[in-house]
Amino acid sequence: MRIILTAAALAGFCCGALSAADATAGKEVFDKSCKPCHGADGTPNAGVAKMMKVDIKDLKSAAVQGLTDGGLQNDHHCW
């Protein structure tokens, strides 16, 4: 669930308490923009990483989970 909520925050949603609608919108953003590389559960897609010659981070890792929203925005290569 943190992955989906993070996707909502990265998509520019309000930083306050997220509603069910925000979570649904975040899931839609994640499914469209993140899932192809990070998989449904945050696990990197090895085929995409190899094709793009990049290291895709596991979104479940302690390093990623420990990032702030701002840290995620600064650390990610897609935006």
Buried (B, 14 or more C-beta within 10 A) or exposed (E): EEBBBBBBBBBEBEEEEBEEEBBEBBBBBBEEBBBEBBBEEBEBBEEBBEEEEEEBBBBBEEEBBEBEEEEBBEEBEEE
